[in-house]
Amino acid sequence: MSYKSLRHFIEVLESNNELIRIQRFVDPVLEIAEITDRVSKLPDGGKALLFENTGTDFPVLTNAMGSLRRMCIALGVSDLEDIRAEMNSLFKELVGPKDGLWDKLRTLPMLGRVAGWMPSVQSGRGACQEVVCMQSEIGLLPVLKCWPYDGGRFVTLPMVNTKDPITGIRNVGMYRMQIFNNAETGMHWHRHKVGARHFEEYKKLGQRMPVAVALGGDPVYAYAATAPMPDNFDEYLLAGFLRKKKVNLVKCLTVDLEVPADVDFVIEGYVDPSEELAWEGPFGDHTGFYSLADWYPRFHVTCITHRSDAVYPATIVGVPPMEDAYIAKATERIFLEPIRIAMLPELCDMNLPFEGVAHNIALVRMENAYPGHAYKVMNALWGAGQMMFNKVLVALPNSVDVQDPYRVISCIIRSVDPVKDVHFGKGPLDVLDHSSSIASVGSKLFIDATNERSDSVPVSLDEDAVIREVQTSFPSVVAVNTDLIRKGLPILFVSVDKLRVGSVGAELNRMFCNPILANMYAIVALDFGDDLSNLSLALWFVAGNIEPLRDIYSIRIAGDEKARVGVDGTRKAYATDNFTRDWPNVVVMDEATICRVDSIWNELNIGSFVVSPSLSLQKLSVGGGAVTQF
């Protein structure tokens, strides 16, 4: 299904009871983000929110794709698996064996459909150019400040259009934009992104780089801008395939680029590679931690155009789950099939859990045909596009449902020898990863759980006895989580006071030497404060903080051949850690904004009162800034 405009999508969301209109004034500075954070963490992602009174001429739409159902509505399907099945059928029809002339002729209608998805440039102006502002007044837009320690207001859902100056091939990426003034923003493209590569090409040529930023329109456009497309592959072709209708483009007014005719806003301008870089950030990011300030190019605005009925789209990211988690889930389902067809036919399924914020954790189910087969899959995935940023990869047999976390953990416990079946690699990490001592490079962990052991004996543990022993014998432990033990899985999570232990690794070793804890398969330590009740949050915290080679231990106890696993998921921001990079704080809202939203909640007419998710996380923000300071 294609949408004629963002307002058309809003109407469809509303008709499906997936949208709430908020008529009371809400400040784009922090308040919209706080309300969206509360709603987005409700079961199944809450509702999309349309803030109609923002103090500007434009309403703000948030959380529009923040659930599996709304993601499906955005992509025009009843189930994300429908897209995967259609991709499989398309590949088979186009590249499968053709036995004769009639088989070949039968592919012609399919080729015609594919051609019909190709973007085309129309003459004249589009709806996105109904209103033209040549004064570069970006301050007229309701751009959000999302979190207290953000460097300013940020455009969070931009579709950044650029072209390779040599080949002319277009790229559409999503790179946040910090507002510096009415005519300038930052352009936060990471060194691994195509936009950054285009920038380097223009730098070599000594030319200004034209840039056109589109906002709104069919939600498929925004999804396509986030998708891990191969280099030199037009994102608007993917959008055409998903919406089953080509994207009509129009020429920009001040730069030689094209944008979809039906988007809501277009911000035209340029980046000058000869200029000094600008100090951009911090920003409360999708990892749940602040991405800290750094040097990025400066974008100069030359023109702003928009629809007469424009809606400003925004996304808020932070501690998961939020809208980006559902966008990533769509990518997981959609791009599984191309990976299987083009690279790994033995790959049966994949799960990128919300707790892994897209790149920290990947679980794959595969057909294990020969010794070392899982390592072939490991090498292929770690070399495939954005999967190169993956930090922890687990391969599981085809009999295990990777969408069932307890089944996955059970298989690992039964199948994995911590010495024989664990491999540490090294490679690129996401620029936003804060755990490695060297920015953008670090170790990776591969767990081969494909060889289920029949000799594995289930371990029975007394949950109450474990809690009593930890509280009695380990004063450094301030909280425990025994949820997995209660389910028969011998893995213990403990929150420690790092100021009371000289070494977390040594403390984990001491725990395994305790007779009550000796039968644990793994003990995971983190400095999460005195409330460790939410295992999902604990896993997110650990996955973000570990550098596998440094923080994961294979521990042997004297007289016992069985190895245990110790995990140090604590922040490495203490003086004793000797960590040389700044360690970012967890993204939480400030108390003043929380109280302000509490006080106006009943006037918003959005349902029963929802407690701020930040209240349980405020203890993780240490030092009064984006950087953790003990």
C-alpha positions in Angstrom: 0.0 0.0 0.0 1.2 3.5 -0.8 0.3 6.6 1.2 -0.4 9.9 -0.6 1.0 11.9 2.3 1.9 11.7 6.0 -1.6 13.0 6.8 -3.0 10.0 4.9 -0.9 7.7 7.0 -2.2 9.5 10.1 -5.8 9.0 9.0 -5.2 5.3 8.5 -3.5 5.0 12.0 -6.5 6.8 13.5 -9.0 4.6 11.8 -7.2 1.5 13.2 -7.2 3.0 16.8 -3.4 3.4 16.6 -3.2 7.2 17.1 -3.9 9.7 19.9 -4.3 13.4 19.2 -3.0 15.8 21.9 -4.6 19.2 21.7 -3.1 20.8 24.8 0.2 22.7 24.2 3.2 20.5 24.8 6.7 22.0 24.6 9.0 20.5 21.9 11.8 21.0 24.4 11.9 17.8 26.5 8.1 17.5 27.2 7.2 15.8 23.9 10.0 13.4 24.4 9.0 12.6 28.0 5.4 11.9 27.0 6.5 9.8 24.0 8.9 7.8 26.2 6.2 6.9 28.6 3.7 5.9 25.9 6.3 4.0 23.7 7.2 1.7 26.6 3.6 0.6 27.2 2.7 -3.0 26.1 3.0 -3.5 22.3 4.5 0.0 21.9 1.5 2.1 23.0 0.0 4.5 20.4 1.3 7.0 17.8 1.0 10.5 19.1 0.0 13.6 17.2 0.9 16.8 19.1 -1.3 19.4 17.5 -0.3 22.4 19.6 3.5 22.9 19.6 3.9 26.6 19.6 4.6 26.6 15.9 2.5 26.3 12.7 3.1 22.6 12.6 1.9 19.5 14.5 4.5 16.9 15.6 4.0 13.1 15.0 5.9 10.7 17.2 6.0 6.9 17.8 4.3 6.4 14.4 6.1 3.1 13.7 6.6 2.2 17.3 4.9 -1.2 17.3 4.8 -4.3 15.2 1.2 -3.5 14.1 2.0 0.1 13.2 5.1 -1.1 11.4 3.0 -3.4 9.3 0.5 -0.6 8.6 3.3 1.6 7.5 4.6 -1.0 5.1 1.1 -2.0 3.9 1.1 -5.7 5.1 -0.7 -7.7 7.7 2.5 -9.4 8.8 6.2 -8.6 8.3 6.7 -12.2 7.1 4.5 -11.3 4.1 7.4 -9.1 2.8 9.9 -11.9 3.4 7.8 -14.4 1.5 7.3 -11.9 -1.4 11.1 -11.3 -1.6 11.6 -15.1 -1.7 9.1 -15.4 -4.5 10.6 -12.5 -6.4 14.1 -13.9 -6.3 13.0 -17.4 -7.4 11.0 -16.0 -10.3 13.7 -13.7 -11.5 16.9 -15.8 -11.0 15.6 -19.4 -10.8 16.3 -21.9 -13.6 14.3 -21.5 -16.8 13.7 -24.7 -18.7 12.4 -23.3 -21.9 11.2 -20.2 -23.9 7.8 -20.1 -22.1 9.4 -20.2 -18.7 11.5 -17.2 -19.8 8.5 -15.4 -21.2 6.6 -15.8 -18.0 9.2 -13.6 -16.2 8.3 -10.6 -18.4 5.3 -9.5 -16.3 7.5 -9.6 -13.2 10.2 -7.6 -14.9 7.6 -5.1 -15.8 6.5 -4.8 -12.2 10.1 -4.3 -11.1 10.5 -1.6 -13.6 7.4 0.0 -12.3 9.0 0.4 -8.9 11.9 2.5 -10.2 11.8 6.1 -9.0 11.2 8.8 -11.7 11.5 12.6 -11.8 8.4 14.6 -12.6 8.3 18.0 -14.1 7.2 21.1 -12.3 6.9 21.4 -8.5 5.6 18.9 -6.0 3.3 19.2 -3.0 6.4 19.5 -0.9 7.1 22.8 -2.6 3.7 24.5 -2.0 5.3 26.9 0.4 8.8 28.2 -0.2 11.0 30.0 2.4 14.3 31.3 1.1 15.3 32.9 4.4 16.6 29.6 5.9 14.4 29.9 9.0 14.8 26.4 10.4 13.7 27.7 13.7 10.2 27.9 12.4 10.0 24.1 12.7 9.1 22.3 16.0 12.5 20.6 16.2 12.7 18.6 19.5 15.2 18.6 22.3 14.8 15.1 23.5 17.0 14.7 26.6 18.5 17.0 29.3 22.1 16.7 28.3 21.6 16.9 24.5 23.7 19.5 22.8 20.6 21.2 21.5 17.6 20.5 19.4 17.9 17.7 16.8 16.1 16.7 13.7 15.7 13.0 14.4 13.9 11.6 11.4 15.6 13.2 8.4 16.0 11.5 5.0 19.4 12.9 3.8 19.7 12.8 0.0 23.2 13.0 -1.5 24.8 11.8 -4.7 28.2 10.4 -5.5 30.0 13.2 -7.4 31.7 10.6 -9.7 28.9 8.1 -10.5 25.9 10.3 -9.8 24.3 7.4 -7.8 22.0 8.6 -5.1 22.0 7.7 -1.4 19.3 8.3 1.1 20.5 8.0 4.7 19.2 8.9 8.1 21.7 11.1 10.0 20.7 13.2 12.9 21.0 17.0 12.6 21.7 19.3 15.5 20.4 22.8 15.1 23.2 25.3 15.5 21.3 28.4 14.3 18.5 29.3 11.8 20.7 28.5 8.8 23.1 25.8 10.0 23.0 22.3 11.5 25.3 19.5 12.1 25.4 16.5 9.8 26.1 13.4 11.9 27.1 10.8 9.3 29.4 8.1 10.7 32.6 7.2 9.0 31.1 3.9 7.8 28.1 5.5 6.1 27.6 6.3 2.4 26.9 9.9 3.1 30.4 10.2 4.7 31.9 8.5 1.7 30.3 11.0 -0.6 31.6 13.8 1.6 35.1 12.5 1.2 34.7 12.3 -2.6 33.6 16.0 -2.7 36.6 16.8 -0.4 39.0 15.3 -2.9 37.4 17.3 -5.7 37.4 20.5 -3.7 33.7 21.0 -4.3 30.7 21.9 -2.1 28.5 18.9 -1.5 24.8 19.5 -2.3 22.4 18.0 0.3 18.6 17.8 0.4 16.9 16.7 3.6 13.3 15.4 3.3 10.9 14.9 6.2 7.6 13.1 6.2 5.6 11.7 3.3 4.9 8.0 2.9 6.4 6.4 6.0 8.1 3.8 3.7 10.6 6.6 2.7 11.8 7.0 6.3 12.1 3.2 6.7 14.1 2.9 3.5 16.5 5.5 4.7 17.3 3.4 7.7 17.5 0.1 5.8 20.9 -1.6 5.4 21.0 -1.4 1.6 24.0 -2.3 -0.4 26.2 0.6 -1.5 25.1 2.1 -4.8 21.6 0.7 -4.5 18.8 3.3 -4.6 16.7 3.4 -1.4 13.8 4.8 -3.4 13.7 1.5 -5.4 13.3 -0.4 -2.1 10.6 2.1 -1.2 8.9 1.5 -4.5 9.0 -2.3 -3.9 7.5 -2.0 -0.4 4.7 0.4 -1.4 4.2 -1.3 -4.8 4.3 2.1 -6.5 7.2 4.1 -7.8 8.4 7.2 -5.9 7.8 10.4 -7.9 10.7 12.8 -7.4 10.9 16.5 -8.0 13.9 18.8 -8.5 15.0 20.8 -5.6 15.0 24.6 -6.0 18.5 25.5 -4.9 20.6 22.3 -5.2 20.9 19.7 -8.0 19.1 16.9 -6.2 15.7 15.3 -6.3 13.4 14.4 -3.4 10.0 12.7 -3.2 7.3 15.1 -4.4 4.9 14.2 -1.6 7.1 14.7 1.5 6.1 17.3 4.1 9.3 19.3 4.4 12.5 19.7 2.3 15.6 21.4 3.8 18.0 22.2 0.9 21.6 23.2 1.4 25.2 22.1 1.2 28.2 20.9 3.2 31.5 22.6 2.4 34.4 20.0 2.9 36.9 22.9 3.1 35.4 24.2 6.3 36.5 23.1 9.7 34.3 20.5 11.3 31.8 21.6 13.9 31.5 20.3 17.5 28.3 18.3 17.5 26.4 16.6 20.4 26.0 15.1 22.9 22.8 13.3 22.0 20.7 10.7 23.9 21.0 7.9 21.4 19.2 4.6 20.5 21.8 2.6 22.5 20.3 4.0 25.7 23.5 5.9 26.4 24.5 9.4 25.3 26.7 9.5 22.2 29.2 12.1 23.2 30.2 15.3 21.4 32.6 15.0 18.4 33.6 16.7 15.2 31.2 16.5 12.2 30.5 18.5 9.1 28.3 21.7 9.1 25.2 21.8 6.9 24.3 25.2 5.5 20.6 25.7 4.7 19.8 27.5 1.5 16.0 27.0 1.2 13.1 25.3 3.1 10.0 24.2 1.3 6.9 22.4 2.7 3.4 21.3 2.1 0.7 23.8 3.1 -0.6 21.1 5.6 2.8 19.8 6.7 3.2 17.6 9.7 6.7 17.4 11.4 7.7 13.8 12.0 10.1 13.0 14.8 11.4 9.9 16.6 12.7 9.7 20.2 15.4 7.2 21.0 16.8 6.1 24.3 16.7 3.1 26.6 14.8 0.3 24.7 12.2 -0.5 23.7 11.3 2.6 21.7 10.3 3.2 18.1 13.7 2.3 16.6 13.4 -1.2 18.1 10.4 -1.9 15.9 12.0 -0.4 12.8 15.0 -2.7 13.5 12.7 -5.7 13.9 11.2 -5.0 10.4 14.7 -4.9 9.0 15.5 -8.2 10.7 12.5 -9.9 9.0 12.8 -8.2 5.6 16.5 -8.6 5.1 16.7 -12.2 6.4 15.6 -13.5 3.0 18.2 -11.7 0.8 20.9 -12.9 3.2 19.7 -16.5 2.9 19.4 -16.3 -0.9 22.6 -14.4 -1.7 24.9 -15.7 1.0 23.7 -18.3 3.5 21.1 -20.7 2.4 21.7 -22.7 5.6 20.4 -19.7 7.6 16.9 -20.5 8.8 16.0 -17.6 11.1 17.5 -14.6 13.0 16.6 -12.6 16.1 18.0 -9.2 17.0 16.6 -8.8 20.5 15.5 -5.3 21.6 18.0 -5.5 24.4 20.8 -5.6 21.9 19.8 -2.3 20.2 20.2 -3.8 16.7 23.9 -4.5 16.8 25.0 -5.8 20.2 23.3 -9.2 20.1 22.3 -11.5 17.2 20.8 -15.0 17.5 20.8 -17.2 14.3 19.2 -20.5 13.7 20.9 -22.7 11.0 21.2 -26.1 9.4 24.4 -27.5 10.8 25.7 -29.8 8.1 29.4 -30.4 8.9 32.1 -29.6 11.6 32.9 -25.9 11.7 29.8 -25.0 9.7 28.8 -22.4 12.3 32.1 -20.6 11.9 31.4 -20.2 8.2 28.1 -18.5 9.1 30.0 -16.4 11.7 32.6 -15.2 9.2 29.9 -14.5 6.5 27.7 -12.4 8.8 30.5 -10.4 10.4 31.5 -9.5 6.9 28.1 -8.5 5.7 27.1 -4.9 5.6 26.0 -3.5 8.9 26.3 -6.9 10.5 30.0 -6.1 10.8 29.0 -4.0 13.9 27.6 -7.0 15.7 29.3 -7.7 19.1 27.8 -11.0 20.3 26.7 -13.6 17.8 25.1 -16.9 18.8 24.5 -19.8 16.4 21.8 -22.3 17.3 20.6 -25.5 15.7 17.5 -25.6 13.5 15.5 -27.2 16.3 15.7 -24.1 18.5 13.3 -21.2 18.2 15.5 -18.1 18.3 12.5 -16.0 19.1 12.1 -17.8 22.4 14.7 -16.4 24.8 14.4 -19.1 27.4 14.8 -21.9 24.8 17.9 -20.1 23.5 19.5 -19.8 27.0 18.6 -23.4 27.7 20.3 -24.6 24.5 23.4 -22.6 25.3 23.7 -24.1 28.8 23.2 -27.6 27.4 25.4 -27.2 24.4 28.3 -24.8 25.0 31.6 -25.6 26.6 32.9 -22.2 27.6 36.4 -23.2 26.5 35.7 -25.2 23.3 32.7 -23.5 21.8 33.5 -19.8 22.3 35.5 -17.7 19.9 36.7 -14.2 20.3 37.2 -12.1 17.1 38.1 -8.5 16.4 36.6 -6.0 14.0 34.7 -2.8 13.4 32.2 -1.7 16.0 29.5 0.9 15.7 30.7 4.5 16.2 28.2 4.7 19.1 29.7 1.7 20.9 31.3 3.0 24.1 32.7 -0.2 25.6 35.9 -0.6 23.6 39.1 1.1 24.6 39.6 2.1 20.9 36.8 3.9 19.3 35.0 2.0 16.5 37.2 -1.1 16.9 37.0 -4.0 19.4 36.5 -7.6 20.2 33.5 -9.8 19.3 32.1 -12.9 20.8 30.9 -15.9 18.9 29.1 -18.8 20.6 28.6 -22.0 18.8 25.6 -23.7 20.3 24.8 -25.9 17.3 26.1 -29.1 18.9 23.5 -30.1 21.5 25.1 -32.5 24.1 23.1 -35.5 25.1 25.2 -36.0 28.3 24.2 -32.6 29.7 22.5 -33.1 33.1 20.0 -30.5 34.3 21.1 -28.6 37.4 18.6 -28.1 40.3 19.2 -25.0 42.4 17.5 -23.7 45.5 16.7 -20.1 44.6 16.1 -19.0 48.2 19.4 -20.6 49.3 21.3 -18.8 46.5 19.8 -15.4 47.6 20.6 -16.0 51.2 24.2 -17.1 50.5 24.9 -14.1 48.2 23.5 -11.7 50.8 25.4 -13.3 53.6 28.8 -14.0 52.0 29.2 -11.2 49.5 28.7 -7.7 51.0 29.7 -6.1 47.7 26.4 -7.4 46.1 23.6 -4.9 46.6 20.9 -6.7 44.5 20.3 -10.1 42.8 18.1 -11.3 40.1 17.2 -15.1 40.1 14.5 -15.1 37.4 16.5 -17.5 35.3 17.2 -19.8 38.2 13.5 -19.9 38.9 13.0 -21.3 35.4 15.7 -24.0 35.9 18.5 -22.0 34.2 21.6 -21.7 36.4 22.5 -18.1 35.6 22.7 -15.5 38.3 22.7 -11.7 37.8 24.2 -9.6 40.6 24.5 -5.9 41.0 27.7 -5.0 42.8 29.1 -1.9 44.5 32.4 -1.6 42.5 33.9 0.7 45.2 33.9 -2.3 47.5 35.7 -4.7 45.2 39.2 -4.4 43.8 38.4 -6.5 40.8 35.0 -7.7 39.4 36.7 -10.7 37.8 38.2 -11.7 41.2 34.8 -11.3 42.9 33.2 -13.5 40.3 35.9 -16.1 40.9 35.2 -16.0 44.6 31.5 -16.5 43.9 32.1 -19.7 41.9 34.3 -21.0 44.7 31.3 -20.8 47.1 29.7 -24.3 47.4 26.2 -22.9 47.1 27.0 -21.0 43.9 29.4 -23.6 42.4 26.8 -25.1 40.1 26.1 -21.9 38.4 26.7 -22.0 34.6 27.2 -18.2 34.6 27.3 -15.2 36.9 26.7 -11.8 35.4 27.9 -8.8 37.4 26.7 -5.2 36.7 26.6 -2.0 38.7 22.9 -1.3 38.4 22.1 -0.1 41.9 19.9 -1.7 44.4 17.0 -2.7 42.0 17.7 -5.5 39.6 14.1 -6.6 39.1 14.0 -6.0 35.4 16.0 -8.7 33.6 15.5 -7.1 30.2 17.0 -3.8 31.3 19.9 -5.7 33.0 20.7 -7.6 29.7 20.6 -4.3 27.8 23.0 -2.7 30.3 25.4 -5.6 30.2 25.3 -5.9 26.3 26.1 -2.2 26.0 29.0 -2.2 28.5 31.0 -5.4 27.7 34.0 -5.5 25.5 34.0 -9.4 25.1 37.7 -10.2 25.3 38.1 -7.9 28.3 34.9 -8.7 30.2 34.0 -12.3 29.7 35.9 -14.9 31.7 36.2 -18.7 31.4 36.6 -19.7 35.1 37.8 -23.0 36.4 37.6 -24.1 40.0 40.3 -26.3 41.5 39.4 -30.0 41.2 36.6 -29.4 38.7 37.1 -29.7 35.0 33.9 -27.9 34.2 34.4 -24.2 33.2 32.1 -21.5 34.3 31.3 -18.1 32.7 31.8 -14.8 34.4 30.6 -11.6 32.8 31.7 -8.2 33.9 28.9 -5.9 32.7 29.8 -3.0 34.9 30.7 0.5 33.6 34.4 1.0 33.2 34.3 4.6 34.4 35.9 4.0 37.8 39.4 5.1 38.5 40.4 1.5 39.1 39.3 0.5 35.5 42.0 2.7 33.9 39.7 3.3 30.9 41.0 6.2 28.9 37.8 7.2 26.9 34.9 9.1 28.4 32.1 6.8 29.5 28.6 8.0 28.6 25.7 8.3 31.0 22.5 6.4 30.6 19.8 8.5 28.9 17.2 9.6 31.5 14.8 12.6 31.8 15.4 15.3 34.4 13.2 15.5 37.5 11.8 18.9 36.6 10.4 17.7 33.2 9.1 14.5 34.8 7.2 16.6 37.4 5.9 19.0 34.7 4.5 16.2 32.6 3.0 14.5 35.7 1.2 17.8 36.4 -0.4 18.1 33.0 -1.0 14.4 32.3 -4.8 14.5 32.9 -5.1 17.4 30.5 -3.5 15.4 27.7 -6.4 12.9 27.4 -4.2 10.0 26.5 -5.4 7.5 29.1 -4.4 6.3 32.5 -1.4 7.9 34.2 1.9 6.3 33.2 4.9 6.6 35.5 8.1 7.9 33.8 10.4 5.1 32.8 13.3 7.4 33.8 12.5 7.2 37.5 13.9 3.7 37.9 17.0 4.6 35.8 18.0 7.9 37.4 20.5 6.2 39.6 22.4 5.2 36.5 23.1 8.8 35.5 26.1 9.8 37.5 27.9 13.1 37.5 25.4 15.6 36.2 26.2 15.5 32.5 26.4 13.3 29.4 29.7 11.8 30.7 29.7 9.5 33.8 31.8 10.8 36.6 32.2 8.9 39.9 
